[in-house]
Structure formats: C-alpha cells, structure tokens
Amino acid sequence: MSTLATSALGRLGRVRRARAASPALTGDPIPPRLAVGTIVLWLGLVVLLPLAAVATRSFDDGLAGFWASVSSRQAVDALRFTLLVSLLVAAIQAVMGTVVAWVLVRDSFRGKAFVNTIIDLPFALPTIVAGLTLLALYGPRSPIGVNVSFTQASVALALLFVTLPFVVRSVQPVLIELDREMEQAAASLGAGPATIFRRIVLPNLAPAVLSGAALAFARAVGEFGSLILISGNIPFQTQVASVFVFKQLESDNLRGASAVSVVLLALSLLVLLGLRLLERWGTRHAR
C-alpha cells in the first residue's frame, strides 16, 4: 500500500509540474510574456505612437512656441468655453441621467423597452448626423419655431444629446443590484421617501453617478461632429476647442493645432485618473 501511495504521489507531482510548464493545460493558450508583449505592441502602434507624434509636433518651436499657441486669446477663450459648457452638461446629466435610470429601473410603463433603446442612440448615431438633426429642429427653419442655432445654448444642447447615455448606463446596474430591503426597513421605521433616498439610496449611487458624469465630461470636451454645424464656430462666442483645432489645421497651423490637442489630451488623462480614484472609492464604499 505504501508503494502504491508513493507511486500515486509521484504521478500527481509529475502532472502538476507538467501543468505548470504547459500553458495549454492551465487554461492559458498564450504564454504570459507573449500576451503582454502583444498588448504593448498593439497599444504602442494604435495609441502611444500617434499621441507621442502629436505631442512632439506641438513642441516644434520649443516650450515658448507651445505656450504661445495655447495662451493666445482665441485658444484660451475656446478652452475656457469648452470646460465651462462641459462642466455644465456633466452636472445636468448627473441629475437627469439619475432620474432617467431610476424611472427605467423602478417604474413600469408602456413603451419602456423603446425608451431603453433610445437611450443608446447617441452611441450608434454618427455625431454629424446628430448635429444636422438638431439644426433641423432648432435651426432657422425650425418646425416648432425655436431657433437657438449659432448660440451657446446650441452647444450645450448638442453636448447634452451626445452625452445622454453615460450616467444612465452607469447608474442602471447599481440600481438593479441595490438591496431594497434597507429601503423597506427604513420606511417601516417611519422614514419618508426623501430621507430614504438621501440617506440610503444616494450614497450607494454616488460612485456610479460621478463616474458617469466624468465620462460625459470627457466626451463633451472632445466632441466635434455634432457641433460643427449647429454652433456656427463663432470665435469668442460659440467656438469650442475641438473646432478651434480643426480651423487651425485648415489654416495650415499644425503646431498650434497640436498644442491645443495636447491640452485636451491632458484633460482627458486627468479625467481617466479621476475615474480610477472613483472606482477605488466605490470599491471601499461597497465593502
């Protein structure tokens, strides 16, 4: 019996060593080093090298040239307006997106599936088509008699359209998984709906709301297609940074366009870092 046991243990050891040495037996068909190398190569070709090229081009005339490009009066105004309108849109979406998600999860009504599908339309619709649609409805020939084209309100309206899904889709899964027994217990103890929402529901939704709002802000900062038609691109009034970059390219000012693009890139990276911090905060909050 001792010999059989020793033989069995020996075979088990050999199988374990073979599994450790063979990626196919461990359920990993690609060796780890090859997988990491493939990812780094792909990201380098598709993302890092183009970004590095833009950053290098923005410093063709040194730091002084870069600063001159991003600190010009028109560039500063375009960046300032872009940031302000993007923050406003993100704040509106944080509120209205939460409301829409709440209705879709907690209420039942006719046409709910259709509404749920329409929420994702800005993801699928080409942004230039979105701009044309908004111009047809809210332009000079508006069928409802409302003309806001070439105004700052039209910029906010276009950004609200393209950022609609972010908060809704971030909050929906959290609401679905939220334990409603806590709400029922609070209601049985005499807490009103407002108190239940403020003390129980909102703390659980906050990470998702902030994450969706940050994504909406990042999308608004870089939006171009839906704005090129309805904004009018009026300098110092309705010109956003992405359209300003496009106009600089049309004027053969590649250095200036690259410099402002680097600023937008830095803003996007800051938003992504903020999202990572929000995810960590949400994880600690969930525990």
Stockholm file with secondary structure:
# STOCKHOLM 1.0

chainA/1-287         MSTLATSALGRLGRVRRARAASPALTGDPIPPRLAVGTIVLWLGLVVLLPLAAVATRSFDDGLAGFWASVSSRQAVDALRFTLLVSLLVAAIQAVMGTVVAWVLVRDSFRGKAFVNTIIDLPFALPTIVAGLTLLALYGPRSPIGVNVSFTQASVALALLFVTLPFVVRSVQPVLIELDREMEQAAASLGAGPATIFRRIVLPNLAPAVLSGAALAFARAVGEFGSLILISGNIPFQTQVASVFVFKQLESDNLRGASAVSVVLLALSLLVLLGLRLLERWGTRHAR
#=GR chainA/1-287 SS CHHHHHHHHHHHHHHHHHHHHCTTTTTCSSCHHHHHHHHHHHHIIIIIHHHHHHHHHHTTTHHHHHHHHHTSHHHHHHHHHHHHHHHHHHHHHHHHHHHHHHHHHHCCCTTHHHHHHHTTHHHHSCHHHHHHHHHHHHSTTCTTSCCCTTSHHHHHHHHHHHTHHHHHHHHHHHHHHSCTHHHHHHHHTTCCHHHHIIIIIHHHHHHHHHHHHHHHHHHHHHCCTTHHHHSTTCTTTTCCHHHHHHHHHHTTCHHHHHHHHHHHHHHHHHHHHHHHHHHHHHHHHHC
#=GC SS_cons         CHHHHHHHHHHHHHHHHHHHHCTTTTTCSSCHHHHHHHHHHHHIIIIIHHHHHHHHHHTTTHHHHHHHHHTSHHHHHHHHHHHHHHHHHHHHHHHHHHHHHHHHHHCCCTTHHHHHHHTTHHHHSCHHHHHHHHHHHHSTTCTTSCCCTTSHHHHHHHHHHHTHHHHHHHHHHHHHHSCTHHHHHHHHTTCCHHHHIIIIIHHHHHHHHHHHHHHHHHHHHHCCTTHHHHSTTCTTTTCCHHHHHHHHHHTTCHHHHHHHHHHHHHHHHHHHHHHHHHHHHHHHHHC
//
